[in-house]
Amino acid sequence: MKVVAIGGGTGLSTVLRGLKLHVDEVARPAARQPVITRLTAVVTVTDEGGSSGRLRREFRILPPGDIRNCLVALAEDEKLLTQIFNYRFADGGGLKGHSLGNLLLAALTHLTHDFGKAVRLSSEVLAIRGEIYPSTLSDVRLRARLRNGKVISGESQITATRVPIRRLEIVPRRCRPLPETLAAIESADLISLGPGSLYTSLIPNLLVHGIPEAIARSRAVKVYIGNLMTQPGETRGYSASDHLRSLHNHVGGRLFDYVIVNTRELSPTLRRRYAAERAEPVRNDFGEIRALGVEPVTAPLLIQDQVARHDAQRLAELLLDLAEARKQRFVLTSR
């Protein structure tokens, strides 16, 4: 099984943590799910906040934060590397607020003059179980047109907006992906998008010229992983079908065969905590999802502690089951 996982933020790293358990070097021979022979992560590079934003402005490099999260998620010794790569300096003048992993990627970029090569070198050093590609090597920014006609720029403003987003744009528009990304999509058996911030982690990948076209041509099983919660700025009040409809509107049609939605109820305590931040569980409107030509797949995927998050292992198993079921149907109909 060849798998391509697309996204950004903590959502993509969650998916990768589950999928890496099925990569052929570590998967149990008797495992029920198919073995992954190639695992590729495609990561958005539009972050402008925090350590990533500072490095981007000061050193004119692509933001390393989401890439760093994926490196940690796919690393052999994730516990140790999480501590090292995610170590954040609490003081030290110019170091304050920076994570060590972000600084390492910045240093390698300056040594090689190539952000993509810096990511590959980091991958080799950490012996990750897969490959990671930025969605583009262009210095791209986000711009959003709101329903009231106003135009805002930058990830930070888009995340904070109280006015619904009508259209997201990427600047420059004709940015291109790496050839390796298109090759991975072309040969994939399974392509996933999400979970993650709809307008700042997911759709930006689909605005890179060539990526949505490659997904549309691919014969892979294509799955959108729905978010557990709405986001106060970007998707306040959005249902599951609203997320899908926005994806369709930005790429000009349907890309995904399935949408995975959670069916486990949020605890009253966590619900109140999210409500104080103007967030709520994403509503599953199955009829509207099917009307968009996408089949909903339901599962109890919610894990609750201080925040709501996906069960990485169960999510990975569900993704691989969907791909394997399609593969078996293809074999039967070909006989």
N, C-alpha and C positions, 0 to 999 in steps of 0.2 A: 504494500500500500504506500503510495506517495501522497503526502499531505502538505497543503499550503494553508497557513493560518495568517490572516490579515487583520490588522488593527493597530492598537496603541494603548498607552496608559497601563493601568494594572490589569485590565481585562484580558489583553493578549497574553501577558505573562502567566495569568491563571490557566488559560487554555494550554499553554506550552508545558506547564508543570504536569498536567495530566497526560498529555500526548507523549512526553519524553519517556514515560514508563513503558511505552509500547515500541520504542525504537529497537531495531533488531539486535544491537549490542547488549541490551539489558533486559529485553522482554523474556519472560519465562517461556520455554518451548511448548509447554502444555496450556498456555494462556488461551482463553476462549476467543478473544478478539484477534483480528489479523495483526501481523507485525508490520511496523512502519519501516520501510527501507530508506525513505528520504523525507525529512521534516524541514520545511522552509517557513520562516517567519518573514512577513513583509510589514514594515513598521513605519508609521507616519512620522514626519519630521517637521511639524509646524509649531512645536512648543515654543513659547516665548516667556514663560515664567520661571521663577526660582533659579536654581543653579544653572539649568540648561539655558535659560534666557540670558543670564549674565555672560556665560561663556560664548553664546552666540553673538552677542553684541560686542564683547571685548576682543574676541579672537577671530570673528568672522568665520565660524565653523557651523555645521549643522547641529541642532540641539541633541545632546547625547543621552538624555535621561531615559526615554522610552527604550532606546537600544540597550542601555545598561540593564534595565529591568528584565529584558528578554535574555541577555547574556547570563544573568544570575539564574533565571528560571530554567535554562537549558544546561547549566553547568553540571559537571560530574559531582562535585562536592558542594552542593548548594548551601549547606549550613555554614561552612567556613567562608565561602565566597560572598554570601549575603552579608556577613559581618564586615568583610574587607571592602567590597564594592559599594555597599550602602553606607559605609561609615561617613558621617557628616561632621565636618569641623564645627565646633560650637563657638570658637573664637579664632583669633589669629589674623585680624585685619582683613586682607584680601581673601583669605581662605574661608572665613566664616560663611557657613551656609552651603558650601560646596561639598559634594560627595566625592570620595576618592575615585570611584569608577568613572564619573564624569571627567575628572581631571586626567585620568589615564587615557581616555579616548581623545581628549583635546590634545594631549602631548603626542600621541601616535599620529594624529591628523597632521600636526605641524612637522613631524619627522618624515612622514611619507608624502605629504602634500595631497592626500587622497583619503577622504572620510570613509569611503567604501573599503579601502585597503586597511585602514585602522580597525574597522569592525572585524574584518577577516583575521587580522593578526591577534586581536583580543580573543576571538573565537578559538584560535589554535592554542593560545596560552591556557585558556580555561577548559580546553577539551570538551566543548559543548556538544550535545547530542542533537545536532541539526545545523542549519545555516540561517544567517540573519542578513536581510537586505533592507536598507532604507527604501521607502517607496520611490524616492527620487534623490539624486545628488544635487539638484538645483536648490538655490536658496529661496524657498517658497514662503509666502505669507498667505493668510486667510483674510477674506473680505466677505461680509454678509450684507445682503439686502433684506431689510426688515419689512414687515407687513405695512408699516406706516410710511414706507418710502425712504426711510433713513438708511444710509450706508455706514457701517462700522468696520473697522479693520483691526486685525490682531486677535489671537486666541483669547487673551484675557478679557477683552471687551465682549467678544462673542459669548464666552462662558457666563458673563455677568448680566447679559441683556435681559430685561423684563418684557420686551416686545418680541412676539413670535418671529422666527426667521422664515423668510420666504424663499431665499436662494443663497446658497453658499458658493463662493468662487475662490479659486486659487490663483495667485499671482506670482510668477508669470503663468499664463494659461497653458502654454505649449511645453511645459516641463515634461520630461520623459523618464521612464523607469529604467533600471538596469536591464540589460539583455538577459541576465541570469534569472531575473524575476519573471520575465515573460516565458522563458524556457521552462521554469518550474511550474507555472500555471498551465502551460500547454500539456505537460506530461502528468499532471496531477490526477489522482483518483478521487480526492476529497479536497474541497476548498471551503474554508470557513471564514466568516467575517464577524468580529465582535467577540465578547461583549465590549462595551466601551462608550464613551461620549459620542453621541451621534454626529454632531457637527464639528467636533475638534479631534476625534480619534479615528472615526470610521469613514465618513464621506470624503475627507481629504485624500485618502488612498485612491478612491474611485474617481477623483478629478485629475489624476495623473494620466496624461494622454497615453493610451495603449493598454492600461490595466483593465478597465471595464470591458473593452473589446476582447481582450484575451480570455477573460472569465466567460464572456458570452459564447465564445467559440469552443471553450473547453467541454469535453464530454464527462468531466468529473461530476460527482455529487456536490451540489453547492448549498451550503447551509448558513443562514444568518442566525446568530445566537442572540436572542433578545435580552435586553437589560432587565435587571430585577426591579430597579427603581427609576423614577423620572428624575430629571435634574432641574433644580430651581430656575436656572437661566435658560438652558438650551431646549429642554423638552418638557416644560411644566404642563401637566395635563395630558400628555401624550399617551395613547393606548399602544398596544403592540402593532396594530395595523397602521397607526400614524407613523411609527418608525419606518415600517416597510414602505409606506407610500412616499415618504421623503426620499428614501433610497432610490425608488423607481423614478421619481421626478428628476433626480440629479443625474441619473445615467440614461434616461430616455426609455426605460422599459424594465421588465422583470429580469433579474439576474439569478435569483435563488430559488431552489426547488422546495426547501423546507425552512421553517423558522422554529427554533427550539424555545419553548416558553416554560417558565417555572410554575408549578402548581402548589408548592408548599407555602402555607400562610406565614406572614410575618408576625412575630410576637407583638402583643400590645405595647410592651415597653419600647421596643425598637421602632414600632410604628409612630409612637408619640415623639420619639427623638427625631425621626426624619421629618415628621410634620412640622416641628419647630423650625426646620430649615426649608420648609415649603417643598418637600419631596414626598412622594407616595409610591406604593407598589404599582408597577406597570399593569394596566388592566388588559386581560386576555379577551379580546373580542374575536372569537374564532370565525364567525360568519364573515366579518369584514376581511379577515386574513385570507380566507378561501376565495373571496370575491376578487382578490388581487392576484389569484393564480398560484398561491403559495400554500403548501400543506403544513399545518401546525403540528409539532411534535411536543407532547407534554411529558414532564417528568418533575419529581420533587428534587430540585437542584439547589435550593437555598440552604446555606450554612449561616448561622447567626451567632455572633459573639458581640463585639463592640460595633460592628457594621454588618450589613448584608453582603454576602459574596457567594459566588458559585462554588459548588463542590467540583473541584478540578478533576478528580479521578472519575466520578460518575459522568461528568460532561464528556470527557475523552472517550469513555466506553460507548456512550450514546452516539457520538459522532462516527466512530468506527463501525458501529452496528448499522447505521444508516448507509454508509458506503459499502459495506459488505453485502447488505441485502440487495442493493442495486446491482452489484457485481454478480451475485448468484442468479438474479432474474435475467441478466444479460446472457449468462452461460446457458441457462435453460432454454431461452428463446432462440439461441444460436444453433442448438442441436437439431 
